[in-house]
C-alpha cells in the first residue's frame, strides 16, 4: 500500500499532529522522514494514525520506542 501523505513541493509550515510543535515540511525526498530513516512501511502505519506530517522529534521517538 502506498502511503497516503500528500507531499508538498515547497517548504510549508506545519503543526505536528502528535505533539503540536511547529515544524517545516519540505515534502518529497527532502522530508525529515527520510533524515530519520523512516521506512515506507512505517510511513504507511503512521498514515493510518495521523492525517498529516509529524515533526522530526516525534518521528525519532516513534522509530525508537
N, C-alpha and C positions, 0 to 999 in steps of 0.2 A: 504494500500500500504506500503510495506517495504521501509525503506529509502535506498537511492542509494549510500551512502557513502561507500567507500572501506576501511574497518577497517584494520589497520596495527597491527602486532603482537609485535612490538617493538617500542621504543621511536624514533620518527622521527622528525627532524627539519622541520618546515613548515613556510610559509608566509601567514598570514591571508588574505584571498581574499577580505575582506571588508575594512580593514584599512592598509594593507601592513606591519603590525608589525610582527616580527618573534615570534614564539612560538613553543612549543614541543607538538606534537600529541602523546598521549600514546595509542591510539586505544582502541577499545572494551569497557569494563566496567570501565576501568581506565581513560577514556576520560574526559576532562573538561566539556563536555556536561552534564555528569551525576552530576558533582560537582555543576553546576549551576542550575540543576533541569529542564533541557530542556526535554520536553516530546517527545515521539515517533512521535506524530502528528506535533510538532514544527520542529523536525528534517526533517520530510517529506517535510514541507513547505520550509525549508532552502535549502534542496537538489534541489528544483526546481529553486531557485535563485542563488545558489552557487555550484560550482563543487567540492570544497574541504573544509577542516576544517576552522573554524573561531576561533579566539583567545577568551579566557575567557572574556575579557573586552567587546568584541562585542557581545558575547552570552548573557552576562548580560544586555547589552543595548537593545538588541532585545527582551529579555524576559520581560523587564520592561520599555516599551517605555514612 
